[in-house]
Amino acid sequence: MKKHNFSAGPCILPFEVMQKAAEAVVELDQIGLSLIEISHRSKEFVAIMDKARSLALELLGLQGKGYQAIFLQGGASMQFLMVAYNLLENKAGYLNTGTWSDKAIKEARLFGDVVEVASSKDQNYNFIPREYGVPNDLDYLHLTSNNTIFGTQVKSFPKTGVPLVCDMSSDIFSRQLDFSQFDLIYAGAQKNMGPAGATLVVVKEGLLGKVSRKIPSMLDYKVHIDKESMFNTPPVFAVYVCMLTLQWLKDLGGIPAIEDINEKKAKLIYSEIDLNPLFKGFANKEDRSNMNATFTLADEGLKDTFDAMWKEAGINGLNGHRSVGGYRASMYNALSLESVGVLVDVMSDLERKA
Ligand SMILES: *Cc1c(COP(=O)(O)O)cnc(C)c1O
């Protein structure tokens, strides 16, 4: 029986997407060949890549607005350095809201001056800083929209004259935003889009070509855009599954429809965390993530009982990241409201038992 999968990443994908992907590994669309044995330059795969790229722009509302979508490799972590390689000439600003921001800052420092415009590190990243200034001489300001490990999410983005770059690995396609406020968005596929191995980069073309350094071809956004994301062999399976997931989302009604479900899931878990005296939320209330809910037990003595109960209920992947401890319920797009209901029932059962 399929488990209720709260894993943080890689994580749950729509069941019908996985079924179609499994079929395509055996035979793609009755062509007598597997998806993973055909040339990436075949007309079949070129059509898959084109569709994945255009669906990404369409769902984000960025079609015809001067943006390009490309699928790269190396994970979101490769983007930590690629962003700086392509955009950082003098000085960049970073909002430090978690482990991933911190790693992005470390890479950017190899290329130029980095100012941390604000940081929540000294509170173990349990909140999103507000009311910080943004110098107007930055090459760009980098934010992490959702802090996967700590369970915080940026609810409103700074209005600034400098280009905005955002790591949306763990909440892309989950909520409505004016995506045109960003100049570059990147996201590793393995949280809301597909299997590990592909990273979506959406970039405004006018942003590129401004740094004076030479950029190796594989790390140059312009090269990948010019070659329509086929400069070298792309991760064909990962891109195919991303395409299927984006099509699934479009058929469902796009981001507005999934946002509605995601808000219901978040409301359900957070109201249980707040009402049940056995649990404590980790993140500052107004900064809580709709994707990753982090919480701990008020009494660690109940750990073994609770762990046995949720495992018995068919729940997977609830352990918190080691830097926070406790629990993390990751509720990506493909996780159903029903699965969150199962978890909430276990939490209230524990209260009845204890
Ligand atoms: C998971 C994650 C990353 C790292 O992604 P990789 O693909 O493993 O490099 C970066 N940023 C955020 C916000 C993440 O959730």
PDBQT file of the ligand as one rigid body, heavy atoms in Angstrom, charges set to zero:
ROOT
HETATM    1  C1  LIG A 401      17.084  20.994  -1.430  1.00  0.00    +0.000 C 
HETATM    2  C2  LIG A 401      17.431  22.416  -1.576  1.00  0.00    +0.000 A 
HETATM    3  C3  LIG A 401      18.652  22.827  -2.164  1.00  0.00    +0.000 A 
HETATM    4  C4  LIG A 401      19.716  21.850  -2.610  1.00  0.00    +0.000 C 
HETATM    5  O1  LIG A 401      19.347  21.215  -3.757  1.00  0.00    +0.000 OA
HETATM    6  P1  LIG A 401      20.365  20.219  -4.510  1.00  0.00    +0.000 P 
HETATM    7  O2  LIG A 401      19.582  19.932  -5.749  1.00  0.00    +0.000 OA
HETATM    8  O3  LIG A 401      20.541  19.033  -3.624  1.00  0.00    +0.000 OA
HETATM    9  O4  LIG A 401      21.615  20.923  -4.773  1.00  0.00    +0.000 OA
HETATM   10  C5  LIG A 401      18.880  24.176  -2.297  1.00  0.00    +0.000 A 
HETATM   11  N1  LIG A 401      17.980  25.087  -1.890  1.00  0.00    +0.000 NA
HETATM   12  C6  LIG A 401      16.812  24.725  -1.316  1.00  0.00    +0.000 A 
HETATM   13  C7  LIG A 401      15.849  25.775  -0.866  1.00  0.00    +0.000 C 
HETATM   14  C8  LIG A 401      16.504  23.387  -1.142  1.00  0.00    +0.000 A 
HETATM   15  O5  LIG A 401      15.346  23.018  -0.571  1.00  0.00    +0.000 OA
ENDROOT
TORSDOF 0
